[in-house]
Amino acid sequence: MDKHNPSEIDKKSKEVWESFAKMQTNTNLMFPDENLIRIFSQRYIKIPSPPVKLLDHGFGSGNNLVFFATKGYECYGCEIAEELINIANEKFEKINIPANLKLIKGDRLVYDDNFFDIVISWNVIHYLGEKQRVIKVIEDFHRILKQGGVLILSTLHPKNSLLKRMKPIGNGSFEVIEESLFDNRKGLTLFATKGKEELMEFFSIFSEVKYGFYNFDLFLPERTMAAQLIYAIK
């Protein structure tokens, strides 16, 4: 398999997330990410208040998107696996709030220019696998945001334990080569920056950019969760 072929990268990523979707059950708790809750508390950064249009890029099983909907945001979402869209739709049916969910096809997002007030991309862009693809998607985030709109993004931090299971294959791309008891990501091609300076360069088209991070180890070093955070204003 060509590790730098975008179609092969997406094929493997789709397989992983389809497998993840099959493990979800009706008892899956609908908790959003606690770090996103903190960010949306308005204590750290300024975020447009609802009702405004919000896109969750790569929403997973939809827990964060459901949280945004209950706060009054007009919610949109896109994902790589149809099964995840079905799971999220079921959650929105339970809370009786509409959401516009679409399947990701290719690298260009299927939304109009200057459409969203907020774009969220939470631990997603590294799955694009290649630096140029990551840059193109960030440019697309800029395109679909309204003037003054906000992008909130997280991606792998150099201290994330996942990087210990990866080998470099060139130009910031890595292959996950070791199995884990905690996920099925062996074989995936991911992109990771060396740190703050390299990541910040990708957002030079935005009028204002702030950098943050989180890093925590809940007694299992092999599951250290560490992410770089970006807050960018168009």
C-alpha positions in Angstrom: 0.0 0.0 0.0 1.3 3.5 -0.9 1.3 5.3 2.5 1.2 8.7 0.8 -1.7 7.9 -1.5 -4.7 10.0 -0.2 -7.3 7.5 -1.3 -5.4 4.7 0.5 -5.1 6.9 3.6 -8.8 7.6 3.6 -9.7 4.0 2.9 -7.8 2.8 6.0 -9.2 5.6 8.1 -12.7 4.8 7.0 -12.2 1.1 8.0 -11.1 2.2 11.4 -14.0 4.5 12.1 -16.5 2.0 10.7 -15.2 -0.5 13.2 -15.5 2.1 15.9 -19.1 2.8 14.9 -20.0 -0.9 15.2 -18.7 -0.9 18.8 -21.1 1.9 19.8 -24.3 0.9 21.5 -27.6 2.5 22.6 -26.0 2.8 26.1 -23.2 4.9 24.8 -23.1 7.9 27.1 -23.6 11.3 25.5 -20.8 13.2 27.2 -19.0 15.9 25.3 -15.3 16.5 25.6 -14.6 18.3 28.9 -12.0 20.5 27.3 -14.5 21.8 24.7 -16.9 22.5 27.5 -14.2 24.6 29.2 -13.5 26.5 25.9 -17.2 27.2 25.3 -17.5 28.6 28.8 -16.2 31.9 27.4 -13.6 32.1 30.3 -10.7 31.5 28.0 -11.5 32.8 24.5 -14.3 34.7 22.9 -16.8 32.5 20.9 -19.9 33.7 19.0 -23.0 33.0 21.1 -26.0 31.0 19.8 -28.0 31.0 17.6 -25.2 31.0 15.0 -24.1 28.3 12.5 -21.6 25.8 13.8 -19.8 23.0 11.8 -18.2 20.1 13.6 -15.6 18.6 11.2 -15.2 14.9 11.9 -17.8 14.7 14.7 -17.2 11.0 15.6 -20.2 9.6 17.4 -21.7 13.1 17.7 -21.4 13.7 21.5 -19.8 17.1 21.1 -22.3 18.1 18.4 -25.2 17.2 20.6 -23.8 19.4 23.3 -23.6 22.3 20.9 -27.2 21.7 19.8 -28.5 21.8 23.3 -26.8 25.2 23.8 -28.8 26.6 20.9 -26.3 26.5 18.0 -27.5 25.7 14.5 -25.5 22.5 14.0 -23.9 21.0 10.9 -21.4 18.1 10.8 -19.4 16.0 8.4 -17.8 12.6 8.8 -16.0 10.0 6.8 -18.2 7.0 7.7 -21.9 6.7 7.0 -22.3 4.5 10.2 -21.2 7.4 12.4 -23.7 9.7 10.7 -26.4 7.2 11.5 -25.4 7.0 15.2 -25.3 10.8 15.5 -28.7 11.1 13.8 -30.2 8.7 16.4 -28.9 10.9 19.2 -30.4 14.0 17.6 -33.7 12.3 17.3 -33.6 11.5 21.0 -33.2 15.1 21.9 -35.6 16.3 19.2 -33.2 18.9 17.7 -32.4 18.9 14.0 -28.8 18.8 12.6 -27.5 18.8 9.1 -25.0 15.9 8.8 -23.0 15.1 5.6 -20.5 12.5 4.4 -17.0 13.7 3.7 -16.1 13.1 0.0 -12.6 14.3 -1.0 -10.7 17.1 0.6 -12.9 20.1 -0.3 -15.8 20.7 2.1 -19.2 20.9 0.5 -20.2 24.2 2.0 -20.6 27.7 0.6 -18.0 30.5 1.2 -18.6 32.6 4.3 -21.2 30.3 5.7 -20.2 29.4 9.3 -19.7 31.5 12.4 -17.8 28.6 14.1 -15.9 25.6 12.8 -14.7 22.9 15.2 -12.2 20.3 14.2 -11.4 18.3 17.3 -8.6 15.8 17.0 -9.3 15.2 13.3 -6.8 16.8 10.9 -4.0 14.4 11.7 -6.0 11.6 10.1 -5.6 13.3 6.7 -2.1 11.8 6.8 -0.2 14.4 4.8 1.0 17.9 5.4 -0.4 19.3 2.1 -3.8 17.8 2.8 -3.9 19.3 6.2 -2.9 22.8 4.8 -5.7 22.5 2.2 -8.4 21.7 4.7 -7.3 24.6 7.0 -7.6 26.9 3.9 -11.0 25.4 3.4 -12.0 26.2 7.0 -11.0 29.8 6.3 -13.1 29.8 3.1 -16.3 28.6 4.7 -16.0 30.9 7.8 -17.7 34.3 7.8 -15.5 37.3 8.4 -14.8 37.4 12.1 -15.8 33.7 12.3 -13.9 31.4 14.7 -12.0 28.1 14.2 -11.3 25.9 17.2 -9.0 23.0 16.4 -7.0 20.3 18.2 -4.5 17.9 16.9 -1.7 15.6 18.1 0.8 17.0 20.6 4.4 15.7 20.5 3.8 14.1 24.0 0.8 12.1 22.9 1.5 8.4 23.6 0.2 7.5 20.1 3.4 8.9 18.6 5.4 6.2 20.5 3.6 3.6 18.4 4.4 5.4 15.1 7.3 5.4 12.7 8.1 8.4 10.4 7.6 7.9 6.7 8.5 11.4 5.5 7.4 15.0 5.4 5.6 14.9 8.8 3.7 11.7 8.0 3.8 8.7 10.3 2.5 5.1 10.2 1.0 3.5 13.3 3.1 0.2 13.5 2.3 -1.1 17.0 -0.9 -2.7 18.2 -2.7 -1.3 21.3 -5.2 -2.7 23.8 -7.1 0.6 23.6 -7.7 1.1 19.9 -7.4 -0.4 16.4 -5.4 2.3 14.7 -2.4 0.1 13.6 -1.8 0.7 9.9 -3.1 4.2 9.8 -1.1 7.0 8.3 -1.2 10.2 10.4 0.3 13.6 10.2 2.0 15.3 13.1 3.9 18.5 13.5 7.1 18.9 15.6 5.3 21.5 17.8 3.9 24.9 18.2 6.0 26.8 15.6 5.3 24.4 12.7 1.6 24.2 13.5 1.1 28.0 13.8 2.5 28.5 10.3 -0.5 26.7 8.8 -2.8 29.5 10.1 -1.1 32.6 8.7 -4.1 33.4 6.5 -6.2 34.1 9.7 -6.3 37.6 11.2 -5.6 36.3 14.8 -4.3 33.0 16.1 -3.8 31.7 19.6 -2.0 28.5 20.6 -2.8 26.2 23.6 -2.5 22.6 24.6 -3.6 20.0 27.1 -1.7 17.0 28.4 -2.9 14.5 31.0 -2.0 11.0 32.1 -4.7 9.2 34.1 -2.3 6.6 35.6 -1.7 4.9 32.2 1.4 6.4 30.4 0.5 4.3 27.3 -2.8 6.3 27.1 -1.3 9.8 27.6 -3.7 12.3 26.0 -2.0 15.4 24.7 -3.2 17.8 22.1 -2.2 21.1 20.6 -5.0 23.6 20.4 -5.6 26.5 17.9 -8.0 29.4 18.2 -8.1 31.3 14.9 -10.3 34.3 13.8 -10.9 35.0 10.1 
